[in-house]
Amino acid sequence: MTTLTKNSSGVFPIAPTPFHPDGRVDVASIDKLIDAYLAAGATGVTVLGILGEAPKLEPDESLDIVQRFTKGFGSLPVVVGVSAPGFAAMRLLTRKAMDAGAAGVMIAPLPSLRTDDQIIGYYHQAIEAIGTDIPFVIQDYPLTLSVQMAPKVIRQIVQAQPSCVMLKHEDWPGLEKISTLRAYEAEGSMRRVSILTGNGGLFLDFEMERGADGAMTGYAFPEMLADVVRLQMEGERDAAHDLFDAHLPLLRYEQQQGVGLAVRKYVLAKRGIIACDAQRKPGSALSEKARQEVDYVLKRVSRVDPRASFRSA
């Protein structure tokens, strides 16, 4: 079984959960999604995250999704989102996911947490509940979760919890946070953890230069993310930025609050990676005007990156 480590790097796409129009999980599309991620150069994957509509799933459905991804990704790591209002549910899903072959779990703070002590205490209790033998990821996503984690708080969690091996960094603006955390490591006041970034990849070009190890996000062209990460690691700065800039119109459009998942599923469906763009209720849907706008943006992106062209579809 692959284990998540402090040196994990590359691109871990956040997988959406494909549904049929009637709300059933589309297992055939899950298999196609796995194939597409592997072809794109993914070095791991994350399932049952916010993008995966995890709260809308039945426990058996969640476990089946984990099993399909762990089987499909083979020796590559699968991270499972286990965030829950209570620790009993978190512990149960964690143990079942790890038994199914997951490499680690991702834990987001409860939105009600406000003080530094509350945040640090929450992670202490969460790790106490799931077990100190489980590698875990801190999800730092204040834009959605409304929990502000200062670098010193992340440092305290990392130092207090040896099983913490990764930070999913989604603060915005967050470039200085990455620099501060890497400076802590350089001075020896914080041990190393992997830093993968989210926010749809909207700042990936510069996040890599600040010390990120890659991306953990759901942008509909994971191969672009993989290329940018690879080019930055190879020192091809201009090439990385040129490719990233070509995708900026779609990255920006995806970042709209409330419709981001709808945009991503629409594009994935156009690419033939999932059968349809349905969300399980309650969910949002793109208007016809919005679909036309996304099509226009894709056409503009395809002028530089032909992978965004659907003329032959």
C-alpha positions as a Markdown table, in Angstrom:
| # | Residue | x | y | z |
|---|---|---|---|---|
| 1 | Met | 0.0 | 0.0 | 0.0 |
| 2 | Thr | 1.3 | 3.4 | -1.0 |
| 3 | Thr | 1.7 | 5.9 | 1.9 |
| 4 | Leu | 1.5 | 9.6 | 1.7 |
| 5 | Thr | 4.8 | 11.3 | 2.7 |
| 6 | Lys | 6.3 | 14.7 | 3.4 |
| 7 | Asn | 8.0 | 14.5 | 0.0 |
| 8 | Ser | 4.8 | 13.8 | -2.1 |
| 9 | Ser | 4.7 | 16.1 | -5.1 |
| 10 | Gly | 3.2 | 16.6 | -8.5 |
| 11 | Val | -0.5 | 16.9 | -9.3 |
| 12 | Phe | -3.2 | 15.3 | -7.2 |
| 13 | Pro | -6.5 | 16.1 | -9.0 |
| 14 | Ile | -9.5 | 16.7 | -6.8 |
| 15 | Ala | -12.0 | 14.3 | -8.3 |
| 16 | Pro | -15.6 | 15.3 | -8.8 |
| 17 | Thr | -18.2 | 12.6 | -8.3 |
| 18 | Pro | -19.9 | 11.8 | -11.6 |
| 19 | Phe | -23.7 | 11.4 | -11.4 |
| 20 | His | -26.4 | 10.3 | -13.8 |
| 21 | Pro | -29.2 | 12.8 | -14.4 |
| 22 | Asp | -31.3 | 10.9 | -11.9 |
| 23 | Gly | -28.7 | 11.3 | -9.1 |
| 24 | Arg | -27.2 | 7.8 | -9.2 |
| 25 | Val | -23.4 | 7.6 | -9.0 |
| 26 | Asp | -22.0 | 7.1 | -12.5 |
| 27 | Val | -19.4 | 4.3 | -12.0 |
| 28 | Ala | -18.5 | 4.1 | -15.7 |
| 29 | Ser | -17.5 | 7.7 | -15.7 |
| 30 | Ile | -15.4 | 7.2 | -12.5 |
| 31 | Asp | -13.4 | 4.7 | -14.5 |
| 32 | Lys | -13.0 | 7.1 | -17.4 |
| 33 | Leu | -12.0 | 9.9 | -15.0 |
| 34 | Ile | -9.3 | 7.7 | -13.5 |
| 35 | Asp | -8.0 | 6.9 | -17.0 |
| 36 | Ala | -8.0 | 10.6 | -17.9 |
| 37 | Tyr | -6.1 | 11.6 | -14.7 |
| 38 | Leu | -3.4 | 9.0 | -15.3 |
| 39 | Ala | -3.0 | 10.0 | -18.9 |
| 40 | Ala | -2.7 | 13.6 | -17.8 |
| 41 | Gly | 0.3 | 12.8 | -15.6 |
| 42 | Ala | -1.3 | 12.8 | -12.2 |
| 43 | Thr | 1.0 | 11.5 | -9.4 |
| 44 | Gly | -1.9 | 10.9 | -7.0 |
| 45 | Val | -5.6 | 11.8 | -6.6 |
| 46 | Thr | -7.9 | 13.2 | -3.9 |
| 47 | Val | -11.5 | 11.9 | -3.5 |
| 48 | Leu | -14.5 | 12.8 | -1.4 |
| 49 | Gly | -13.5 | 16.5 | -1.1 |
| 50 | Ile | -15.7 | 19.5 | -1.4 |
| 51 | Leu | -15.6 | 19.2 | -5.2 |
| 52 | Gly | -16.6 | 15.6 | -4.9 |
| 53 | Glu | -19.9 | 16.5 | -3.2 |
| 54 | Ala | -19.0 | 14.2 | -0.4 |
| 55 | Pro | -21.7 | 15.3 | 2.0 |
| 56 | Lys | -24.3 | 14.2 | -0.5 |
| 57 | Leu | -23.1 | 10.6 | -0.6 |
| 58 | Glu | -24.3 | 7.6 | 1.3 |
| 59 | Pro | -21.5 | 5.8 | 3.3 |
| 60 | Asp | -21.6 | 2.8 | 1.0 |
| 61 | Glu | -21.3 | 5.1 | -2.0 |
| 62 | Ser | -18.3 | 6.9 | -0.5 |
| 63 | Leu | -16.5 | 3.6 | 0.2 |
| 64 | Asp | -17.2 | 2.3 | -3.3 |
| 65 | Ile | -15.7 | 5.5 | -4.8 |
| 66 | Val | -12.6 | 5.1 | -2.6 |
| 67 | Gln | -12.2 | 1.4 | -3.6 |
| 68 | Arg | -12.5 | 2.3 | -7.3 |
| 69 | Phe | -9.9 | 4.9 | -7.2 |
| 70 | Thr | -7.4 | 2.9 | -5.1 |
| 71 | Lys | -7.8 | 0.0 | -7.6 |
| 72 | Gly | -7.5 | 2.3 | -10.6 |
| 73 | Phe | -4.5 | 4.3 | -9.3 |
| 74 | Gly | -2.6 | 1.2 | -8.3 |
| 75 | Ser | 0.7 | 2.2 | -6.7 |
| 76 | Leu | -0.1 | 5.9 | -6.8 |
| 77 | Pro | -1.4 | 7.6 | -3.7 |
| 78 | Val | -5.1 | 8.2 | -3.1 |
| 79 | Val | -6.0 | 10.8 | -0.5 |
| 80 | Val | -9.5 | 10.6 | 1.0 |
| 81 | Gly | -11.4 | 13.6 | 2.4 |
| 82 | Val | -12.8 | 12.5 | 5.8 |
| 83 | Ser | -14.0 | 15.8 | 7.2 |
| 84 | Ala | -17.2 | 15.4 | 9.2 |
| 85 | Pro | -19.1 | 17.2 | 12.0 |
| 86 | Gly | -18.3 | 14.5 | 14.4 |
| 87 | Phe | -15.2 | 12.3 | 15.1 |
| 88 | Ala | -17.1 | 9.0 | 15.0 |
| 89 | Ala | -18.0 | 9.4 | 11.3 |
| 90 | Met | -14.5 | 10.6 | 10.6 |
| 91 | Arg | -12.9 | 7.7 | 12.4 |
| 92 | Leu | -15.1 | 5.1 | 10.6 |
| 93 | Leu | -14.5 | 6.5 | 7.1 |
| 94 | Thr | -10.7 | 6.9 | 7.8 |
| 95 | Arg | -10.4 | 3.3 | 8.8 |
| 96 | Lys | -12.4 | 1.9 | 6.0 |
| 97 | Ala | -10.6 | 4.1 | 3.5 |
| 98 | Met | -7.2 | 3.0 | 4.7 |
| 99 | Asp | -8.3 | -0.6 | 4.7 |
| 100 | Ala | -9.3 | -0.1 | 1.1 |
| 101 | Gly | -5.8 | 1.1 | 0.2 |
| 102 | Ala | -5.9 | 4.8 | 0.7 |
| 103 | Ala | -2.5 | 6.6 | 1.2 |
| 104 | Gly | -3.8 | 9.1 | 3.7 |
| 105 | Val | -6.7 | 11.3 | 4.6 |
| 106 | Met | -7.5 | 15.0 | 4.4 |
| 107 | Ile | -9.1 | 16.9 | 7.3 |
| 108 | Ala | -10.6 | 20.4 | 7.1 |
| 109 | Pro | -11.3 | 22.4 | 10.3 |
| 110 | Leu | -14.9 | 22.9 | 11.4 |
| 111 | Pro | -16.2 | 26.3 | 10.2 |
| 112 | Ser | -17.1 | 27.2 | 13.8 |
| 113 | Leu | -13.4 | 27.3 | 14.9 |
| 114 | Arg | -12.2 | 30.9 | 15.5 |
| 115 | Thr | -9.2 | 31.1 | 17.8 |
| 116 | Asp | -5.8 | 29.6 | 17.3 |
| 117 | Asp | -6.2 | 27.4 | 20.3 |
| 118 | Gln | -9.5 | 26.1 | 19.0 |
| 119 | Ile | -7.9 | 25.1 | 15.7 |
| 120 | Ile | -4.9 | 23.5 | 17.2 |
| 121 | Gly | -7.1 | 21.7 | 19.8 |
| 122 | Tyr | -9.4 | 20.4 | 17.0 |
| 123 | Tyr | -6.6 | 18.8 | 15.1 |
| 124 | His | -5.3 | 17.2 | 18.3 |
| 125 | Gln | -8.7 | 15.7 | 18.9 |
| 126 | Ala | -9.2 | 14.6 | 15.3 |
| 127 | Ile | -5.9 | 12.8 | 15.2 |
| 128 | Glu | -6.6 | 11.2 | 18.6 |
| 129 | Ala | -9.8 | 9.9 | 17.1 |
| 130 | Ile | -8.5 | 8.5 | 13.8 |
| 131 | Gly | -5.2 | 7.3 | 15.1 |
| 132 | Thr | -1.7 | 8.6 | 15.0 |
| 133 | Asp | -0.6 | 6.0 | 12.5 |
| 134 | Ile | -2.7 | 7.6 | 9.7 |
| 135 | Pro | -0.9 | 10.1 | 7.4 |
| 136 | Phe | -3.0 | 13.2 | 7.1 |
| 137 | Val | -3.4 | 16.5 | 5.2 |
| 138 | Ile | -4.3 | 19.8 | 6.7 |
| 139 | Gln | -6.9 | 21.5 | 4.4 |
| 140 | Asp | -6.4 | 25.3 | 4.7 |
| 141 | Tyr | -9.3 | 26.8 | 2.8 |
| 142 | Pro | -10.5 | 30.0 | 4.5 |
| 143 | Leu | -12.5 | 31.3 | 1.5 |
| 144 | Thr | -15.0 | 28.4 | 1.9 |
| 145 | Leu | -14.5 | 27.2 | 5.5 |
| 146 | Ser | -14.1 | 30.7 | 7.0 |
| 147 | Val | -11.3 | 29.5 | 9.3 |
| 148 | Gln | -8.1 | 31.5 | 9.3 |
| 149 | Met | -4.9 | 29.6 | 10.0 |
| 150 | Ala | -1.9 | 31.7 | 10.4 |
| 151 | Pro | 1.5 | 30.1 | 9.5 |
| 152 | Lys | 2.4 | 29.8 | 13.2 |
| 153 | Val | -0.8 | 27.8 | 13.8 |
| 154 | Ile | 0.0 | 25.4 | 10.9 |
| 155 | Arg | 3.6 | 25.1 | 12.3 |
| 156 | Gln | 2.2 | 24.2 | 15.7 |
| 157 | Ile | -0.1 | 21.5 | 14.2 |
| 158 | Val | 2.8 | 20.1 | 12.2 |
| 159 | Gln | 5.1 | 20.0 | 15.1 |
| 160 | Ala | 2.5 | 18.5 | 17.5 |
| 161 | Gln | 1.2 | 15.9 | 15.1 |
| 162 | Pro | 4.0 | 13.7 | 13.5 |
| 163 | Ser | 1.4 | 12.1 | 11.2 |
| 164 | Cys | 0.8 | 15.4 | 9.4 |
| 165 | Val | 2.7 | 15.0 | 6.1 |
| 166 | Met | 1.0 | 17.6 | 3.8 |
| 167 | Leu | -0.7 | 21.0 | 3.7 |
| 168 | Lys | -3.4 | 21.6 | 1.1 |
| 169 | His | -2.8 | 25.3 | 0.7 |
| 170 | Glu | -5.8 | 27.3 | -0.4 |
| 171 | Asp | -5.5 | 30.7 | 1.3 |
| 172 | Trp | -5.9 | 33.7 | -0.9 |
| 173 | Pro | -3.8 | 35.7 | -1.1 |
| 174 | Gly | -1.4 | 33.0 | 0.1 |
| 175 | Leu | 2.0 | 33.4 | -1.6 |
| 176 | Glu | 3.6 | 34.9 | 1.5 |
| 177 | Lys | 2.2 | 32.1 | 3.7 |
| 178 | Ile | 4.0 | 29.5 | 1.5 |
| 179 | Ser | 7.3 | 31.5 | 1.8 |
| 180 | Thr | 6.8 | 31.8 | 5.6 |
| 181 | Leu | 6.3 | 28.1 | 6.0 |
| 182 | Arg | 9.3 | 27.2 | 3.9 |
| 183 | Ala | 11.3 | 29.7 | 6.0 |
| 184 | Tyr | 10.3 | 27.9 | 9.1 |
| 185 | Glu | 11.6 | 24.7 | 7.6 |
| 186 | Ala | 14.9 | 26.4 | 6.6 |
| 187 | Glu | 15.5 | 27.7 | 10.1 |
| 188 | Gly | 14.6 | 24.4 | 11.7 |
| 189 | Ser | 11.5 | 25.5 | 13.6 |
| 190 | Met | 9.2 | 23.3 | 11.5 |
| 191 | Arg | 9.8 | 20.0 | 10.0 |
| 192 | Arg | 9.2 | 19.6 | 6.3 |
| 193 | Val | 5.7 | 18.8 | 4.9 |
| 194 | Ser | 4.6 | 18.6 | 1.3 |
| 195 | Ile | 2.6 | 21.7 | 0.2 |
| 196 | Leu | 0.1 | 21.2 | -2.6 |
| 197 | Thr | -2.0 | 24.1 | -3.7 |
| 198 | Gly | -5.7 | 24.5 | -4.5 |
| 199 | Asn | -7.9 | 27.4 | -5.5 |
| 200 | Gly | -8.5 | 25.9 | -8.9 |
| 201 | Gly | -4.8 | 26.3 | -9.7 |
| 202 | Leu | -5.3 | 30.1 | -10.0 |
| 203 | Phe | -2.0 | 31.0 | -8.5 |
| 204 | Leu | 0.0 | 27.8 | -9.3 |
| 205 | Asp | 2.6 | 29.5 | -11.5 |
| 206 | Phe | 3.9 | 31.6 | -8.7 |
| 207 | Glu | 3.1 | 29.2 | -5.9 |
| 208 | Met | 5.6 | 26.7 | -7.4 |
| 209 | Glu | 8.2 | 29.5 | -7.2 |
| 210 | Arg | 7.4 | 30.1 | -3.6 |
| 211 | Gly | 8.1 | 26.5 | -2.6 |
| 212 | Ala | 4.9 | 24.5 | -3.4 |
| 213 | Asp | 5.5 | 20.9 | -4.4 |
| 214 | Gly | 2.6 | 20.8 | -6.8 |
| 215 | Ala | -1.2 | 21.1 | -7.1 |
| 216 | Met | -4.2 | 19.4 | -5.5 |
| 217 | Thr | -7.2 | 21.0 | -7.3 |
| 218 | Gly | -10.0 | 20.2 | -9.7 |
| 219 | Tyr | -9.2 | 22.3 | -12.8 |
| 220 | Ala | -10.8 | 20.6 | -15.8 |
| 221 | Phe | -7.4 | 20.3 | -17.6 |
| 222 | Pro | -5.2 | 18.5 | -15.1 |
| 223 | Glu | -2.6 | 18.0 | -17.8 |
| 224 | Met | -2.0 | 21.7 | -17.9 |
| 225 | Leu | -1.4 | 21.6 | -14.1 |
| 226 | Ala | 1.0 | 18.7 | -14.6 |
| 227 | Asp | 2.9 | 20.5 | -17.3 |
| 228 | Val | 3.2 | 23.7 | -15.3 |
| 229 | Val | 4.5 | 21.8 | -12.3 |
| 230 | Arg | 7.0 | 19.9 | -14.5 |
| 231 | Leu | 8.2 | 23.0 | -16.3 |
| 232 | Gln | 8.8 | 24.9 | -13.1 |
| 233 | Met | 10.7 | 21.9 | -11.6 |
| 234 | Glu | 12.8 | 21.8 | -14.7 |
| 235 | Gly | 13.6 | 25.6 | -14.5 |
| 236 | Glu | 11.6 | 26.4 | -17.6 |
| 237 | Arg | 10.0 | 29.5 | -16.0 |
| 238 | Asp | 8.8 | 31.3 | -19.1 |
| 239 | Ala | 7.4 | 28.2 | -20.7 |
| 240 | Ala | 5.5 | 27.4 | -17.5 |
| 241 | His | 4.0 | 30.9 | -17.3 |
| 242 | Asp | 3.2 | 31.0 | -21.0 |
| 243 | Leu | 1.1 | 27.8 | -20.7 |
| 244 | Phe | -0.5 | 28.9 | -17.5 |
| 245 | Asp | -1.4 | 32.3 | -18.9 |
| 246 | Ala | -3.2 | 30.7 | -21.9 |
| 247 | His | -5.5 | 28.9 | -19.4 |
| 248 | Leu | -6.2 | 31.9 | -17.2 |
| 249 | Pro | -9.5 | 32.8 | -18.8 |
| 250 | Leu | -11.0 | 29.4 | -17.9 |
| 251 | Leu | -9.2 | 29.3 | -14.5 |
| 252 | Arg | -10.9 | 32.7 | -13.7 |
| 253 | Tyr | -14.3 | 31.6 | -15.0 |
| 254 | Glu | -14.1 | 28.4 | -12.9 |
| 255 | Gln | -13.4 | 30.4 | -9.7 |
| 256 | Gln | -16.9 | 32.0 | -9.6 |
| 257 | Gln | -18.5 | 31.2 | -6.3 |
| 258 | Gly | -21.5 | 28.9 | -6.6 |
| 259 | Val | -21.0 | 27.7 | -10.2 |
| 260 | Gly | -17.3 | 26.5 | -10.2 |
| 261 | Leu | -18.3 | 22.8 | -9.9 |
| 262 | Ala | -20.9 | 23.3 | -12.6 |
| 263 | Val | -18.3 | 24.8 | -14.9 |
| 264 | Arg | -15.8 | 22.0 | -14.3 |
| 265 | Lys | -18.3 | 19.2 | -14.8 |
| 266 | Tyr | -19.5 | 20.9 | -18.0 |
| 267 | Val | -16.0 | 21.0 | -19.4 |
| 268 | Leu | -15.2 | 17.5 | -18.3 |
| 269 | Ala | -18.4 | 16.3 | -20.0 |
| 270 | Lys | -17.5 | 18.2 | -23.2 |
| 271 | Arg | -14.1 | 16.5 | -23.1 |
| 272 | Gly | -15.9 | 13.1 | -22.9 |
| 273 | Ile | -14.3 | 12.3 | -19.6 |
| 274 | Ile | -17.7 | 12.1 | -17.7 |
| 275 | Ala | -21.0 | 11.3 | -19.3 |
| 276 | Cys | -22.9 | 14.4 | -18.1 |
| 277 | Asp | -22.5 | 17.4 | -15.9 |
| 278 | Ala | -25.2 | 16.5 | -13.4 |
| 279 | Gln | -24.8 | 17.3 | -9.7 |
| 280 | Arg | -26.7 | 15.5 | -7.0 |
| 281 | Lys | -29.3 | 17.8 | -5.5 |
| 282 | Pro | -29.1 | 20.3 | -4.1 |
| 283 | Gly | -26.8 | 21.6 | -6.8 |
| 284 | Ser | -26.2 | 24.4 | -9.3 |
| 285 | Ala | -26.5 | 24.4 | -13.1 |
| 286 | Leu | -25.1 | 26.6 | -15.8 |
| 287 | Ser | -27.5 | 28.7 | -17.8 |
| 288 | Glu | -27.5 | 28.5 | -21.6 |
| 289 | Lys | -25.7 | 31.9 | -21.6 |
| 290 | Ala | -23.0 | 30.6 | -19.2 |
| 291 | Arg | -22.5 | 27.5 | -21.4 |
| 292 | Gln | -22.0 | 29.8 | -24.4 |
| 293 | Glu | -19.4 | 31.8 | -22.5 |
| 294 | Val | -17.5 | 28.7 | -21.4 |
| 295 | Asp | -17.5 | 27.5 | -25.0 |
| 296 | Tyr | -16.1 | 30.9 | -26.1 |
| 297 | Val | -13.4 | 30.8 | -23.4 |
| 298 | Leu | -12.4 | 27.2 | -24.5 |
| 299 | Lys | -12.1 | 28.4 | -28.0 |
| 300 | Arg | -9.7 | 31.2 | -26.9 |
| 301 | Val | -7.6 | 28.8 | -24.8 |
| 302 | Ser | -7.4 | 26.4 | -27.7 |
| 303 | Arg | -5.5 | 29.0 | -29.8 |
| 304 | Val | -2.5 | 28.2 | -27.6 |
| 305 | Asp | -3.3 | 24.8 | -26.2 |
| 306 | Pro | -5.0 | 22.6 | -28.7 |
| 307 | Arg | -6.1 | 20.2 | -25.9 |
| 308 | Ala | -9.0 | 22.7 | -25.3 |
| 309 | Ser | -10.3 | 22.3 | -28.8 |
| 310 | Phe | -13.4 | 20.2 | -29.4 |
| 311 | Arg | -13.8 | 20.5 | -33.1 |
| 312 | Ser | -13.6 | 16.8 | -33.5 |
| 313 | Ala | -15.9 | 16.0 | -30.6 |
